[in-house]
Every structure is written in structure tokens, then in C-alpha cells.
């Protein structure tokens, strides 16, 4: 039901995959900039911020897979 609503709203599997790839890049960027901005004593906080953003990628990949499955099912059903 959620996947159908996302698909009806215009979200496609390619969008979710691009968001996943983007979040991986954002993870590296956040980690690198936080590492430079934080003092050596608080380096753990910079690492945690990068890990937090990095946890978004599997969610976006999962949404992409679910949307791709929904799209393939919709194409198959539509051709019958």
C-alpha cells in the first residue's frame, strides 16, 4: 500500500536508487567536513554523523527494490 502511494505520487525506482547513491556520497562528504571542523578531542562525533547519514542508503535501496518490483508487476499485469 505504501509503495503504491509512493508510485502514484511520482516516485520511481530510479529516484530511490539515485537517492541511495547520493546518500553514500553525502556520507563521505559529511564525515570529511566534520572531521576537519571538529577538534581532535571530539572526532567521535564526526564519525557518528557520517555513520548516521550512511544508514540512509540501505533504506533508499530497499525502497528502490520495492518500487522496481511494483513497476515490473504493474507492467506484467497491464500486458495480460
mmJSON file of the N, C-alpha and C atoms, coordinates in Angstrom:
{"data_MODEL":{"atom_site":{
"group_PDB":["ATOM","ATOM","ATOM","ATOM","ATOM","ATOM","ATOM","ATOM","ATOM","ATOM","ATOM","ATOM","ATOM","ATOM","ATOM","ATOM","ATOM","ATOM","ATOM","ATOM","ATOM","ATOM","ATOM","ATOM","ATOM","ATOM","ATOM","ATOM","ATOM","ATOM","ATOM","ATOM","ATOM","ATOM","ATOM","ATOM","ATOM","ATOM","ATOM","ATOM","ATOM","ATOM","ATOM","ATOM","ATOM","ATOM","ATOM","ATOM","ATOM","ATOM","ATOM","ATOM","ATOM","ATOM","ATOM","ATOM","ATOM","ATOM","ATOM","ATOM","ATOM","ATOM","ATOM","ATOM","ATOM","ATOM","ATOM","ATOM","ATOM","ATOM","ATOM","ATOM","ATOM","ATOM","ATOM","ATOM","ATOM","ATOM","ATOM","ATOM","ATOM","ATOM","ATOM","ATOM","ATOM","ATOM","ATOM","ATOM","ATOM","ATOM","ATOM","ATOM","ATOM","ATOM","ATOM","ATOM","ATOM","ATOM","ATOM","ATOM","ATOM","ATOM","ATOM","ATOM","ATOM","ATOM","ATOM","ATOM","ATOM","ATOM","ATOM","ATOM","ATOM","ATOM","ATOM","ATOM","ATOM","ATOM","ATOM","ATOM","ATOM","ATOM","ATOM","ATOM","ATOM","ATOM","ATOM","ATOM","ATOM","ATOM","ATOM","ATOM","ATOM","ATOM","ATOM","ATOM","ATOM","ATOM","ATOM","ATOM","ATOM","ATOM","ATOM","ATOM","ATOM","ATOM","ATOM","ATOM","ATOM","ATOM","ATOM","ATOM","ATOM","ATOM","ATOM","ATOM","ATOM","ATOM","ATOM","ATOM","ATOM","ATOM","ATOM","ATOM","ATOM","ATOM","ATOM","ATOM","ATOM","ATOM","ATOM","ATOM","ATOM","ATOM","ATOM","ATOM","ATOM","ATOM","ATOM","ATOM","ATOM","ATOM","ATOM","ATOM","ATOM","ATOM","ATOM","ATOM","ATOM","ATOM","ATOM","ATOM","ATOM","ATOM","ATOM","ATOM","ATOM","ATOM","ATOM","ATOM","ATOM","ATOM","ATOM","ATOM","ATOM","ATOM","ATOM","ATOM","ATOM","ATOM","ATOM","ATOM","ATOM","ATOM","ATOM","ATOM","ATOM","ATOM","ATOM","ATOM","ATOM","ATOM","ATOM","ATOM","ATOM","ATOM","ATOM","ATOM","ATOM","ATOM","ATOM","ATOM","ATOM","ATOM","ATOM","ATOM","ATOM","ATOM","ATOM","ATOM"],
"id":[1,2,3,4,5,6,7,8,9,10,11,12,13,14,15,16,17,18,19,20,21,22,23,24,25,26,27,28,29,30,31,32,33,34,35,36,37,38,39,40,41,42,43,44,45,46,47,48,49,50,51,52,53,54,55,56,57,58,59,60,61,62,63,64,65,66,67,68,69,70,71,72,73,74,75,76,77,78,79,80,81,82,83,84,85,86,87,88,89,90,91,92,93,94,95,96,97,98,99,100,101,102,103,104,105,106,107,108,109,110,111,112,113,114,115,116,117,118,119,120,121,122,123,124,125,126,127,128,129,130,131,132,133,134,135,136,137,138,139,140,141,142,143,144,145,146,147,148,149,150,151,152,153,154,155,156,157,158,159,160,161,162,163,164,165,166,167,168,169,170,171,172,173,174,175,176,177,178,179,180,181,182,183,184,185,186,187,188,189,190,191,192,193,194,195,196,197,198,199,200,201,202,203,204,205,206,207,208,209,210,211,212,213,214,215,216,217,218,219,220,221,222,223,224,225,226,227,228,229,230,231,232,233,234,235,236,237,238,239,240],
"type_symbol":["N","C","C","N","C","C","N","C","C","N","C","C","N","C","C","N","C","C","N","C","C","N","C","C","N","C","C","N","C","C","N","C","C","N","C","C","N","C","C","N","C","C","N","C","C","N","C","C","N","C","C","N","C","C","N","C","C","N","C","C","N","C","C","N","C","C","N","C","C","N","C","C","N","C","C","N","C","C","N","C","C","N","C","C","N","C","C","N","C","C","N","C","C","N","C","C","N","C","C","N","C","C","N","C","C","N","C","C","N","C","C","N","C","C","N","C","C","N","C","C","N","C","C","N","C","C","N","C","C","N","C","C","N","C","C","N","C","C","N","C","C","N","C","C","N","C","C","N","C","C","N","C","C","N","C","C","N","C","C","N","C","C","N","C","C","N","C","C","N","C","C","N","C","C","N","C","C","N","C","C","N","C","C","N","C","C","N","C","C","N","C","C","N","C","C","N","C","C","N","C","C","N","C","C","N","C","C","N","C","C","N","C","C","N","C","C","N","C","C","N","C","C","N","C","C","N","C","C","N","C","C","N","C","C","N","C","C","N","C","C"],
"label_atom_id":["N","CA","C","N","CA","C","N","CA","C","N","CA","C","N","CA","C","N","CA","C","N","CA","C","N","CA","C","N","CA","C","N","CA","C","N","CA","C","N","CA","C","N","CA","C","N","CA","C","N","CA","C","N","CA","C","N","CA","C","N","CA","C","N","CA","C","N","CA","C","N","CA","C","N","CA","C","N","CA","C","N","CA","C","N","CA","C","N","CA","C","N","CA","C","N","CA","C","N","CA","C","N","CA","C","N","CA","C","N","CA","C","N","CA","C","N","CA","C","N","CA","C","N","CA","C","N","CA","C","N","CA","C","N","CA","C","N","CA","C","N","CA","C","N","CA","C","N","CA","C","N","CA","C","N","CA","C","N","CA","C","N","CA","C","N","CA","C","N","CA","C","N","CA","C","N","CA","C","N","CA","C","N","CA","C","N","CA","C","N","CA","C","N","CA","C","N","CA","C","N","CA","C","N","CA","C","N","CA","C","N","CA","C","N","CA","C","N","CA","C","N","CA","C","N","CA","C","N","CA","C","N","CA","C","N","CA","C","N","CA","C","N","CA","C","N","CA","C","N","CA","C","N","CA","C","N","CA","C","N","CA","C","N","CA","C","N","CA","C","N","CA","C","N","CA","C","N","CA","C"],
"label_alt_id":[null,null,null,null,null,null,null,null,null,null,null,null,null,null,null,null,null,null,null,null,null,null,null,null,null,null,null,null,null,null,null,null,null,null,null,null,null,null,null,null,null,null,null,null,null,null,null,null,null,null,null,null,null,null,null,null,null,null,null,null,null,null,null,null,null,null,null,null,null,null,null,null,null,null,null,null,null,null,null,null,null,null,null,null,null,null,null,null,null,null,null,null,null,null,null,null,null,null,null,null,null,null,null,null,null,null,null,null,null,null,null,null,null,null,null,null,null,null,null,null,null,null,null,null,null,null,null,null,null,null,null,null,null,null,null,null,null,null,null,null,null,null,null,null,null,null,null,null,null,null,null,null,null,null,null,null,null,null,null,null,null,null,null,null,null,null,null,null,null,null,null,null,null,null,null,null,null,null,null,null,null,null,null,null,null,null,null,null,null,null,null,null,null,null,null,null,null,null,null,null,null,null,null,null,null,null,null,null,null,null,null,null,null,null,null,null,null,null,null,null,null,null,null,null,null,null,null,null,null,null,null,null,null,null,null,null,null,null,null,null],
"label_comp_id":["UNK","UNK","UNK","UNK","UNK","UNK","UNK","UNK","UNK","UNK","UNK","UNK","UNK","UNK","UNK","UNK","UNK","UNK","UNK","UNK","UNK","UNK","UNK","UNK","UNK","UNK","UNK","UNK","UNK","UNK","UNK","UNK","UNK","UNK","UNK","UNK","UNK","UNK","UNK","UNK","UNK","UNK","UNK","UNK","UNK","UNK","UNK","UNK","UNK","UNK","UNK","UNK","UNK","UNK","UNK","UNK","UNK","UNK","UNK","UNK","UNK","UNK","UNK","UNK","UNK","UNK","UNK","UNK","UNK","UNK","UNK","UNK","UNK","UNK","UNK","UNK","UNK","UNK","UNK","UNK","UNK","UNK","UNK","UNK","UNK","UNK","UNK","UNK","UNK","UNK","UNK","UNK","UNK","UNK","UNK","UNK","UNK","UNK","UNK","UNK","UNK","UNK","UNK","UNK","UNK","UNK","UNK","UNK","UNK","UNK","UNK","UNK","UNK","UNK","UNK","UNK","UNK","UNK","UNK","UNK","UNK","UNK","UNK","UNK","UNK","UNK","UNK","UNK","UNK","UNK","UNK","UNK","UNK","UNK","UNK","UNK","UNK","UNK","UNK","UNK","UNK","UNK","UNK","UNK","UNK","UNK","UNK","UNK","UNK","UNK","UNK","UNK","UNK","UNK","UNK","UNK","UNK","UNK","UNK","UNK","UNK","UNK","UNK","UNK","UNK","UNK","UNK","UNK","UNK","UNK","UNK","UNK","UNK","UNK","UNK","UNK","UNK","UNK","UNK","UNK","UNK","UNK","UNK","UNK","UNK","UNK","UNK","UNK","UNK","UNK","UNK","UNK","UNK","UNK","UNK","UNK","UNK","UNK","UNK","UNK","UNK","UNK","UNK","UNK","UNK","UNK","UNK","UNK","UNK","UNK","UNK","UNK","UNK","UNK","UNK","UNK","UNK","UNK","UNK","UNK","UNK","UNK","UNK","UNK","UNK","UNK","UNK","UNK","UNK","UNK","UNK","UNK","UNK","UNK","UNK","UNK","UNK","UNK","UNK","UNK"],
"label_asym_id":["A","A","A","A","A","A","A","A","A","A","A","A","A","A","A","A","A","A","A","A","A","A","A","A","A","A","A","A","A","A","A","A","A","A","A","A","A","A","A","A","A","A","A","A","A","A","A","A","A","A","A","A","A","A","A","A","A","A","A","A","A","A","A","A","A","A","A","A","A","A","A","A","A","A","A","A","A","A","A","A","A","A","A","A","A","A","A","A","A","A","A","A","A","A","A","A","A","A","A","A","A","A","A","A","A","A","A","A","A","A","A","A","A","A","A","A","A","A","A","A","A","A","A","A","A","A","A","A","A","A","A","A","A","A","A","A","A","A","A","A","A","A","A","A","A","A","A","A","A","A","A","A","A","A","A","A","A","A","A","A","A","A","A","A","A","A","A","A","A","A","A","A","A","A","A","A","A","A","A","A","A","A","A","A","A","A","A","A","A","A","A","A","A","A","A","A","A","A","A","A","A","A","A","A","A","A","A","A","A","A","A","A","A","A","A","A","A","A","A","A","A","A","A","A","A","A","A","A","A","A","A","A","A","A","A","A","A","A","A","A"],
"label_entity_id":["1","1","1","1","1","1","1","1","1","1","1","1","1","1","1","1","1","1","1","1","1","1","1","1","1","1","1","1","1","1","1","1","1","1","1","1","1","1","1","1","1","1","1","1","1","1","1","1","1","1","1","1","1","1","1","1","1","1","1","1","1","1","1","1","1","1","1","1","1","1","1","1","1","1","1","1","1","1","1","1","1","1","1","1","1","1","1","1","1","1","1","1","1","1","1","1","1","1","1","1","1","1","1","1","1","1","1","1","1","1","1","1","1","1","1","1","1","1","1","1","1","1","1","1","1","1","1","1","1","1","1","1","1","1","1","1","1","1","1","1","1","1","1","1","1","1","1","1","1","1","1","1","1","1","1","1","1","1","1","1","1","1","1","1","1","1","1","1","1","1","1","1","1","1","1","1","1","1","1","1","1","1","1","1","1","1","1","1","1","1","1","1","1","1","1","1","1","1","1","1","1","1","1","1","1","1","1","1","1","1","1","1","1","1","1","1","1","1","1","1","1","1","1","1","1","1","1","1","1","1","1","1","1","1","1","1","1","1","1","1"],
"label_seq_id":[1,1,1,2,2,2,3,3,3,4,4,4,5,5,5,6,6,6,7,7,7,8,8,8,9,9,9,10,10,10,11,11,11,12,12,12,13,13,13,14,14,14,15,15,15,16,16,16,17,17,17,18,18,18,19,19,19,20,20,20,21,21,21,22,22,22,23,23,23,24,24,24,25,25,25,26,26,26,27,27,27,28,28,28,29,29,29,30,30,30,31,31,31,32,32,32,33,33,33,34,34,34,35,35,35,36,36,36,37,37,37,38,38,38,39,39,39,40,40,40,41,41,41,42,42,42,43,43,43,44,44,44,45,45,45,46,46,46,47,47,47,48,48,48,49,49,49,50,50,50,51,51,51,52,52,52,53,53,53,54,54,54,55,55,55,56,56,56,57,57,57,58,58,58,59,59,59,60,60,60,61,61,61,62,62,62,63,63,63,64,64,64,65,65,65,66,66,66,67,67,67,68,68,68,69,69,69,70,70,70,71,71,71,72,72,72,73,73,73,74,74,74,75,75,75,76,76,76,77,77,77,78,78,78,79,79,79,80,80,80],
"pdbx_PDB_ins_code":[null,null,null,null,null,null,null,null,null,null,null,null,null,null,null,null,null,null,null,null,null,null,null,null,null,null,null,null,null,null,null,null,null,null,null,null,null,null,null,null,null,null,null,null,null,null,null,null,null,null,null,null,null,null,null,null,null,null,null,null,null,null,null,null,null,null,null,null,null,null,null,null,null,null,null,null,null,null,null,null,null,null,null,null,null,null,null,null,null,null,null,null,null,null,null,null,null,null,null,null,null,null,null,null,null,null,null,null,null,null,null,null,null,null,null,null,null,null,null,null,null,null,null,null,null,null,null,null,null,null,null,null,null,null,null,null,null,null,null,null,null,null,null,null,null,null,null,null,null,null,null,null,null,null,null,null,null,null,null,null,null,null,null,null,null,null,null,null,null,null,null,null,null,null,null,null,null,null,null,null,null,null,null,null,null,null,null,null,null,null,null,null,null,null,null,null,null,null,null,null,null,null,null,null,null,null,null,null,null,null,null,null,null,null,null,null,null,null,null,null,null,null,null,null,null,null,null,null,null,null,null,null,null,null,null,null,null,null,null,null],
"Cartn_x":[0.812,0.0,0.868,1.914,2.8,3.538,3.999,4.723,3.809,2.575,1.615,1.413,1.278,1.089,2.322,3.514,4.739,4.817,4.466,4.496,3.471,2.281,1.247,1.642,2.466,2.939,4.051,4.534,5.55,6.944,7.116,8.431,8.663,9.769,10.125,11.369,11.631,12.779,14.086,14.181,15.406,15.658,14.593,14.742,15.292,14.775,15.25,16.706,17.071,18.465,19.399,18.971,19.795,19.948,18.88,18.965,19.931,19.952,20.876,22.325,22.591,23.956,24.351,23.411,23.685,23.955,23.245,23.471,24.836,25.326,26.677,27.703,27.526,28.427,28.318,27.087,26.876,27.513,27.528,28.172,29.657,30.309,31.743,31.996,31.165,31.317,31.099,30.052,29.794,30.918,31.368,32.449,33.717,34.061,35.293,35.211,34.089,33.982,33.85,33.137,33.02,34.363,35.116,36.429,37.35,37.28,38.113,37.6,36.291,35.709,35.823,35.776,35.824,37.267,37.407,38.739,39.09,40.324,40.76,40.103,39.741,39.123,37.696,37.03,35.64,35.493,36.488,36.468,35.374,34.989,33.957,32.617,32.326,31.059,31.037,32.136,32.213,32.008,32.583,32.396,30.941,30.298,28.893,27.986,28.259,27.435,27.537,28.735,28.905,28.19,28.223,27.534,26.028,25.517,24.084,23.581,24.274,23.861,24.037,25.047,25.292,24.196,23.434,22.341,21.151,21.115,20.017,20.094,21.29,21.46,20.7,20.81,20.058,18.544,18.044,16.614,16.205,16.992,16.686,16.823,17.841,17.974,16.779,16.321,15.151,13.896,13.708,12.577,12.692,13.907,14.12,13.764,14.162,13.825,12.321,11.682,10.232,9.51,9.948,9.325,9.578,10.788,11.087,10.204,10.02,9.144,7.705,7.258,5.904,5.754,6.775,6.727,6.703,7.509,7.526,6.202,5.652,4.363,3.269,3.334,2.343,2.424,3.644,3.818,3.301,3.623,3.179,1.659,1.05,-0.399,-1.06,-0.458,-1.032,-1.022,-0.082,0.027,-0.887,-1.378,-2.223,-3.59],
"Cartn_y":[-1.175,0.0,1.256,1.287,2.447,2.593,1.479,1.519,2.019,1.594,2.059,3.566,4.057,5.502,6.281,5.763,6.432,6.445,5.323,5.238,6.184,6.226,7.13,8.596,8.892,10.256,10.647,9.695,10.003,9.503,8.851,8.321,7.011,6.912,5.713,5.079,3.848,3.125,3.848,4.468,5.197,6.345,6.997,8.095,7.587,6.452,5.885,5.438,4.847,4.435,5.642,6.719,7.929,8.521,8.478,8.963,8.114,6.816,5.935,6.249,6.397,6.732,8.107,9.043,10.38,10.362,9.531,9.476,8.879,7.987,7.455,8.568,9.343,10.48,11.509,11.764,12.72,12.225,10.919,10.338,10.671,10.456,10.742,12.23,13.05,14.498,14.966,14.485,14.857,14.413,13.206,12.704,13.531,13.838,14.582,16.004,16.677,18.058,18.116,17.167,17.143,16.849,16.0,15.648,16.86,17.678,18.884,19.944,20.034,21.071,20.751,19.49,19.1,19.09,19.335,19.229,17.753,17.47,16.077,15.382,16.145,15.538,15.06,15.663,15.309,14.661,13.897,13.237,12.177,11.598,10.56,11.105,12.371,12.951,13.069,13.423,13.499,12.128,11.113,9.753,9.313,9.645,9.259,9.956,11.206,11.916,11.237,10.848,10.137,8.796,8.091,6.806,7.008,8.056,8.338,8.568,9.38,9.641,8.38,7.589,6.356,5.321,5.418,4.47,4.742,5.857,6.161,5.307,4.987,4.286,2.949,2.071,0.808,1.018,2.038,2.325,2.731,3.601,4.024,2.871,2.02,0.846,-0.095,-0.279,-1.115,-0.553,0.763,1.391,1.235,1.367,1.199,-0.202,-1.195,-2.576,-2.821,-2.294,-2.474,-1.771,-0.566,0.157,-0.55,-1.08,-1.808,-3.048,-3.745,-4.922,-4.509,-3.423,-2.933,-2.524,-1.852,-1.411,-2.609,-3.626,-4.811,-5.558,-5.645,-6.302,-5.537,-4.214,-3.399,-3.535,-3.647,-3.823,-5.191,-6.234,-7.595,-7.693,-7.117,-7.17,-6.371,-5.239,-4.401,-5.045,-5.939,-6.593,-7.8,-8.319,-9.524,-9.222],
"Cartn_z":[0.0,0.0,0.0,0.821,0.867,-0.462,-1.005,-2.272,-3.384,-3.395,-4.402,-4.283,-3.057,-2.85,-3.286,-2.982,-3.433,-4.954,-5.565,-7.026,-7.646,-7.073,-7.57,-7.402,-6.4,-6.174,-7.141,-7.935,-8.932,-8.606,-7.466,-7.102,-7.845,-8.524,-9.284,-8.674,-9.061,-8.512,-8.81,-9.978,-10.321,-9.348,-8.897,-7.941,-6.611,-6.155,-4.896,-5.016,-6.166,-6.362,-6.399,-7.052,-7.081,-5.681,-4.883,-3.508,-2.687,-2.924,-2.201,-2.56,-3.854,-4.283,-3.737,-3.788,-3.256,-1.765,-1.024,0.415,0.746,-0.091,0.116,-0.069,-1.129,-1.343,-0.236,0.218,1.304,2.593,2.792,3.971,3.997,2.878,2.796,2.981,2.35,2.471,3.908,4.554,5.954,6.87,6.657,7.501,7.318,6.06,5.798,6.339,6.116,6.598,8.115,8.708,10.163,10.813,10.167,10.713,10.734,9.696,9.656,10.618,10.789,11.637,13.125,13.476,14.884,15.376,16.656,17.247,17.396,17.602,17.738,18.921,19.954,21.134,20.847,19.852,19.579,18.196,17.799,16.495,16.417,17.545,17.548,17.062,17.366,16.91,15.394,14.795,13.342,12.72,13.311,12.808,12.923,14.043,14.226,13.219,12.876,11.902,10.535,10.136,8.873,8.865,9.983,10.084,10.028,10.684,10.679,9.253,8.505,7.125,6.284,6.572,5.831,5.993,7.063,7.28,6.373,5.693,4.777,3.514,3.062,1.782,1.725,2.719,2.621,2.547,3.231,3.176,1.764,1.147,-0.221,-1.211,-1.032,-1.901,-1.732,-0.493,-0.244,-0.897,-0.794,-1.472,-2.979,-3.491,-4.927,-5.395,-4.627,-4.979,-4.918,-3.874,-3.76,-4.902,-5.248,-6.358,-7.685,-7.876,-9.112,-9.227,-8.124,-8.118,-8.452,-7.857,-8.123,-9.585,-10.12,-11.521,-12.47,-12.21,-13.069,-12.976,-11.79,-11.609,-12.338,-12.289,-12.98,-14.484,-15.014,-16.464,-16.884,-16.091,-16.412,-16.365,-15.35,-15.211,-16.334,-16.693,-17.741,-19.109,-19.384,-20.69,-20.805,-19.687,-19.73,-20.266],
"occupancy":[1.0,1.0,1.0,1.0,1.0,1.0,1.0,1.0,1.0,1.0,1.0,1.0,1.0,1.0,1.0,1.0,1.0,1.0,1.0,1.0,1.0,1.0,1.0,1.0,1.0,1.0,1.0,1.0,1.0,1.0,1.0,1.0,1.0,1.0,1.0,1.0,1.0,1.0,1.0,1.0,1.0,1.0,1.0,1.0,1.0,1.0,1.0,1.0,1.0,1.0,1.0,1.0,1.0,1.0,1.0,1.0,1.0,1.0,1.0,1.0,1.0,1.0,1.0,1.0,1.0,1.0,1.0,1.0,1.0,1.0,1.0,1.0,1.0,1.0,1.0,1.0,1.0,1.0,1.0,1.0,1.0,1.0,1.0,1.0,1.0,1.0,1.0,1.0,1.0,1.0,1.0,1.0,1.0,1.0,1.0,1.0,1.0,1.0,1.0,1.0,1.0,1.0,1.0,1.0,1.0,1.0,1.0,1.0,1.0,1.0,1.0,1.0,1.0,1.0,1.0,1.0,1.0,1.0,1.0,1.0,1.0,1.0,1.0,1.0,1.0,1.0,1.0,1.0,1.0,1.0,1.0,1.0,1.0,1.0,1.0,1.0,1.0,1.0,1.0,1.0,1.0,1.0,1.0,1.0,1.0,1.0,1.0,1.0,1.0,1.0,1.0,1.0,1.0,1.0,1.0,1.0,1.0,1.0,1.0,1.0,1.0,1.0,1.0,1.0,1.0,1.0,1.0,1.0,1.0,1.0,1.0,1.0,1.0,1.0,1.0,1.0,1.0,1.0,1.0,1.0,1.0,1.0,1.0,1.0,1.0,1.0,1.0,1.0,1.0,1.0,1.0,1.0,1.0,1.0,1.0,1.0,1.0,1.0,1.0,1.0,1.0,1.0,1.0,1.0,1.0,1.0,1.0,1.0,1.0,1.0,1.0,1.0,1.0,1.0,1.0,1.0,1.0,1.0,1.0,1.0,1.0,1.0,1.0,1.0,1.0,1.0,1.0,1.0,1.0,1.0,1.0,1.0,1.0,1.0,1.0,1.0,1.0,1.0,1.0,1.0],
"B_iso_or_equiv":[0.0,0.0,0.0,0.0,0.0,0.0,0.0,0.0,0.0,0.0,0.0,0.0,0.0,0.0,0.0,0.0,0.0,0.0,0.0,0.0,0.0,0.0,0.0,0.0,0.0,0.0,0.0,0.0,0.0,0.0,0.0,0.0,0.0,0.0,0.0,0.0,0.0,0.0,0.0,0.0,0.0,0.0,0.0,0.0,0.0,0.0,0.0,0.0,0.0,0.0,0.0,0.0,0.0,0.0,0.0,0.0,0.0,0.0,0.0,0.0,0.0,0.0,0.0,0.0,0.0,0.0,0.0,0.0,0.0,0.0,0.0,0.0,0.0,0.0,0.0,0.0,0.0,0.0,0.0,0.0,0.0,0.0,0.0,0.0,0.0,0.0,0.0,0.0,0.0,0.0,0.0,0.0,0.0,0.0,0.0,0.0,0.0,0.0,0.0,0.0,0.0,0.0,0.0,0.0,0.0,0.0,0.0,0.0,0.0,0.0,0.0,0.0,0.0,0.0,0.0,0.0,0.0,0.0,0.0,0.0,0.0,0.0,0.0,0.0,0.0,0.0,0.0,0.0,0.0,0.0,0.0,0.0,0.0,0.0,0.0,0.0,0.0,0.0,0.0,0.0,0.0,0.0,0.0,0.0,0.0,0.0,0.0,0.0,0.0,0.0,0.0,0.0,0.0,0.0,0.0,0.0,0.0,0.0,0.0,0.0,0.0,0.0,0.0,0.0,0.0,0.0,0.0,0.0,0.0,0.0,0.0,0.0,0.0,0.0,0.0,0.0,0.0,0.0,0.0,0.0,0.0,0.0,0.0,0.0,0.0,0.0,0.0,0.0,0.0,0.0,0.0,0.0,0.0,0.0,0.0,0.0,0.0,0.0,0.0,0.0,0.0,0.0,0.0,0.0,0.0,0.0,0.0,0.0,0.0,0.0,0.0,0.0,0.0,0.0,0.0,0.0,0.0,0.0,0.0,0.0,0.0,0.0,0.0,0.0,0.0,0.0,0.0,0.0,0.0,0.0,0.0,0.0,0.0,0.0,0.0,0.0,0.0,0.0,0.0,0.0],
"pdbx_formal_charge":[null,null,null,null,null,null,null,null,null,null,null,null,null,null,null,null,null,null,null,null,null,null,null,null,null,null,null,null,null,null,null,null,null,null,null,null,null,null,null,null,null,null,null,null,null,null,null,null,null,null,null,null,null,null,null,null,null,null,null,null,null,null,null,null,null,null,null,null,null,null,null,null,null,null,null,null,null,null,null,null,null,null,null,null,null,null,null,null,null,null,null,null,null,null,null,null,null,null,null,null,null,null,null,null,null,null,null,null,null,null,null,null,null,null,null,null,null,null,null,null,null,null,null,null,null,null,null,null,null,null,null,null,null,null,null,null,null,null,null,null,null,null,null,null,null,null,null,null,null,null,null,null,null,null,null,null,null,null,null,null,null,null,null,null,null,null,null,null,null,null,null,null,null,null,null,null,null,null,null,null,null,null,null,null,null,null,null,null,null,null,null,null,null,null,null,null,null,null,null,null,null,null,null,null,null,null,null,null,null,null,null,null,null,null,null,null,null,null,null,null,null,null,null,null,null,null,null,null,null,null,null,null,null,null,null,null,null,null,null,null],
"auth_seq_id":[1,1,1,2,2,2,3,3,3,4,4,4,5,5,5,6,6,6,7,7,7,8,8,8,9,9,9,10,10,10,11,11,11,12,12,12,13,13,13,14,14,14,15,15,15,16,16,16,17,17,17,18,18,18,19,19,19,20,20,20,21,21,21,22,22,22,23,23,23,24,24,24,25,25,25,26,26,26,27,27,27,28,28,28,29,29,29,30,30,30,31,31,31,32,32,32,33,33,33,34,34,34,35,35,35,36,36,36,37,37,37,38,38,38,39,39,39,40,40,40,41,41,41,42,42,42,43,43,43,44,44,44,45,45,45,46,46,46,47,47,47,48,48,48,49,49,49,50,50,50,51,51,51,52,52,52,53,53,53,54,54,54,55,55,55,56,56,56,57,57,57,58,58,58,59,59,59,60,60,60,61,61,61,62,62,62,63,63,63,64,64,64,65,65,65,66,66,66,67,67,67,68,68,68,69,69,69,70,70,70,71,71,71,72,72,72,73,73,73,74,74,74,75,75,75,76,76,76,77,77,77,78,78,78,79,79,79,80,80,80],
"auth_comp_id":["UNK","UNK","UNK","UNK","UNK","UNK","UNK","UNK","UNK","UNK","UNK","UNK","UNK","UNK","UNK","UNK","UNK","UNK","UNK","UNK","UNK","UNK","UNK","UNK","UNK","UNK","UNK","UNK","UNK","UNK","UNK","UNK","UNK","UNK","UNK","UNK","UNK","UNK","UNK","UNK","UNK","UNK","UNK","UNK","UNK","UNK","UNK","UNK","UNK","UNK","UNK","UNK","UNK","UNK","UNK","UNK","UNK","UNK","UNK","UNK","UNK","UNK","UNK","UNK","UNK","UNK","UNK","UNK","UNK","UNK","UNK","UNK","UNK","UNK","UNK","UNK","UNK","UNK","UNK","UNK","UNK","UNK","UNK","UNK","UNK","UNK","UNK","UNK","UNK","UNK","UNK","UNK","UNK","UNK","UNK","UNK","UNK","UNK","UNK","UNK","UNK","UNK","UNK","UNK","UNK","UNK","UNK","UNK","UNK","UNK","UNK","UNK","UNK","UNK","UNK","UNK","UNK","UNK","UNK","UNK","UNK","UNK","UNK","UNK","UNK","UNK","UNK","UNK","UNK","UNK","UNK","UNK","UNK","UNK","UNK","UNK","UNK","UNK","UNK","UNK","UNK","UNK","UNK","UNK","UNK","UNK","UNK","UNK","UNK","UNK","UNK","UNK","UNK","UNK","UNK","UNK","UNK","UNK","UNK","UNK","UNK","UNK","UNK","UNK","UNK","UNK","UNK","UNK","UNK","UNK","UNK","UNK","UNK","UNK","UNK","UNK","UNK","UNK","UNK","UNK","UNK","UNK","UNK","UNK","UNK","UNK","UNK","UNK","UNK","UNK","UNK","UNK","UNK","UNK","UNK","UNK","UNK","UNK","UNK","UNK","UNK","UNK","UNK","UNK","UNK","UNK","UNK","UNK","UNK","UNK","UNK","UNK","UNK","UNK","UNK","UNK","UNK","UNK","UNK","UNK","UNK","UNK","UNK","UNK","UNK","UNK","UNK","UNK","UNK","UNK","UNK","UNK","UNK","UNK","UNK","UNK","UNK","UNK","UNK","UNK"],
"auth_asym_id":["A","A","A","A","A","A","A","A","A","A","A","A","A","A","A","A","A","A","A","A","A","A","A","A","A","A","A","A","A","A","A","A","A","A","A","A","A","A","A","A","A","A","A","A","A","A","A","A","A","A","A","A","A","A","A","A","A","A","A","A","A","A","A","A","A","A","A","A","A","A","A","A","A","A","A","A","A","A","A","A","A","A","A","A","A","A","A","A","A","A","A","A","A","A","A","A","A","A","A","A","A","A","A","A","A","A","A","A","A","A","A","A","A","A","A","A","A","A","A","A","A","A","A","A","A","A","A","A","A","A","A","A","A","A","A","A","A","A","A","A","A","A","A","A","A","A","A","A","A","A","A","A","A","A","A","A","A","A","A","A","A","A","A","A","A","A","A","A","A","A","A","A","A","A","A","A","A","A","A","A","A","A","A","A","A","A","A","A","A","A","A","A","A","A","A","A","A","A","A","A","A","A","A","A","A","A","A","A","A","A","A","A","A","A","A","A","A","A","A","A","A","A","A","A","A","A","A","A","A","A","A","A","A","A","A","A","A","A","A","A"],
"auth_atom_id":["N","CA","C","N","CA","C","N","CA","C","N","CA","C","N","CA","C","N","CA","C","N","CA","C","N","CA","C","N","CA","C","N","CA","C","N","CA","C","N","CA","C","N","CA","C","N","CA","C","N","CA","C","N","CA","C","N","CA","C","N","CA","C","N","CA","C","N","CA","C","N","CA","C","N","CA","C","N","CA","C","N","CA","C","N","CA","C","N","CA","C","N","CA","C","N","CA","C","N","CA","C","N","CA","C","N","CA","C","N","CA","C","N","CA","C","N","CA","C","N","CA","C","N","CA","C","N","CA","C","N","CA","C","N","CA","C","N","CA","C","N","CA","C","N","CA","C","N","CA","C","N","CA","C","N","CA","C","N","CA","C","N","CA","C","N","CA","C","N","CA","C","N","CA","C","N","CA","C","N","CA","C","N","CA","C","N","CA","C","N","CA","C","N","CA","C","N","CA","C","N","CA","C","N","CA","C","N","CA","C","N","CA","C","N","CA","C","N","CA","C","N","CA","C","N","CA","C","N","CA","C","N","CA","C","N","CA","C","N","CA","C","N","CA","C","N","CA","C","N","CA","C","N","CA","C","N","CA","C","N","CA","C","N","CA","C","N","CA","C","N","CA","C","N","CA","C","N","CA","C"],
"pdbx_PDB_model_num":[1,1,1,1,1,1,1,1,1,1,1,1,1,1,1,1,1,1,1,1,1,1,1,1,1,1,1,1,1,1,1,1,1,1,1,1,1,1,1,1,1,1,1,1,1,1,1,1,1,1,1,1,1,1,1,1,1,1,1,1,1,1,1,1,1,1,1,1,1,1,1,1,1,1,1,1,1,1,1,1,1,1,1,1,1,1,1,1,1,1,1,1,1,1,1,1,1,1,1,1,1,1,1,1,1,1,1,1,1,1,1,1,1,1,1,1,1,1,1,1,1,1,1,1,1,1,1,1,1,1,1,1,1,1,1,1,1,1,1,1,1,1,1,1,1,1,1,1,1,1,1,1,1,1,1,1,1,1,1,1,1,1,1,1,1,1,1,1,1,1,1,1,1,1,1,1,1,1,1,1,1,1,1,1,1,1,1,1,1,1,1,1,1,1,1,1,1,1,1,1,1,1,1,1,1,1,1,1,1,1,1,1,1,1,1,1,1,1,1,1,1,1,1,1,1,1,1,1,1,1,1,1,1,1,1,1,1,1,1,1]
}}}
